[in-house]
Amino acid sequence: MRYGRGVLAAAVLTAVPVMAGCGPGTVEKDELAETIGRRLEQKVGQRPDEVTCPRELPAEVGASVKCELTAGGTALDVTTSVTSVDGGDVKFDIEVEELPAGR
């Protein structure tokens, strides 16, 4: 299954709850990875073998984190970008790069 931009003609928009702390909050990296995998499965019909994110996603409009998915032995970068924050929910776009990770 191919996960590149050709498959994801439109970025996936999703909302997840925020982990509150002293600042504006974050989406924990494990929750972010799980949400990316679930949304991509809904979009393309197949779940990636693995999704990993290096850090939390700040709950601030414009914040982004580059994660990595592996599918069928190929690693691809996945960029998540926050589009809105409403109370305890963060909405973000998911964009899968066409080229293998690190290229």
Residue pairs with C-beta under 8 A, 6 or more apart in sequence:
1 7
1 44
1 45
1 46
1 71
1 72
2 44
3 40
3 44
3 48
3 69
3 71
3 76
3 96
4 76
4 96
4 97
4 98
4 99
5 95
5 96
5 97
5 98
6 98
7 43
7 44
7 96
8 40
8 43
8 44
8 94
8 95
8 96
11 93
11 94
11 95
12 39
12 40
12 42
12 43
12 93
12 94
13 83
13 91
13 92
13 93
13 94
14 35
14 39
14 91
14 92
14 94
15 89
15 90
15 91
16 27
16 31
16 32
16 35
16 89
16 90
16 92
17 27
17 31
17 88
17 89
17 90
18 24
18 25
18 26
18 27
18 59
18 85
18 88
18 89
18 90
19 25
19 26
19 27
19 28
19 31
19 56
20 88
23 58
24 58
24 59
24 60
24 85
25 58
25 59
25 88
25 90
26 56
26 57
26 58
26 59
27 35
27 56
27 57
27 59
27 90
27 92
28 56
29 53
29 54
29 55
29 56
29 57
29 65
30 53
32 53
32 56
32 57
32 65
32 67
32 80
33 51
33 52
33 53
33 67
34 51
36 48
36 51
36 53
36 67
36 69
36 78
36 80
36 94
37 47
37 48
37 51
37 69
38 47
39 94
40 47
40 48
40 51
40 69
40 94
40 96
41 47
41 48
46 71
48 69
48 70
48 71
49 69
49 70
49 71
49 72
50 69
50 70
51 67
51 68
51 69
51 70
51 78
52 67
52 68
53 65
53 67
53 68
53 80
54 65
54 66
54 67
55 65
56 65
57 63
57 64
57 65
57 80
57 82
57 90
57 92
58 82
59 82
59 85
59 90
60 82
60 85
61 82
61 83
61 84
61 85
62 81
62 82
63 81
63 82
64 79
64 80
64 81
64 82
65 79
65 80
66 77
66 78
66 79
66 80
67 77
67 78
67 79
67 80
68 75
68 76
68 77
68 78
68 101
69 75
69 76
69 78
69 96
70 76
74 100
75 100
75 101
75 102
76 96
76 97
76 98
76 99
76 100
76 101
77 96
77 97
77 101
77 102
78 94
78 95
78 96
78 97
79 94
79 95
79 97
80 92
80 93
80 94
80 95
81 92
81 93
81 95
82 90
82 91
82 92
83 91
83 92
83 93
84 90
84 91
85 91
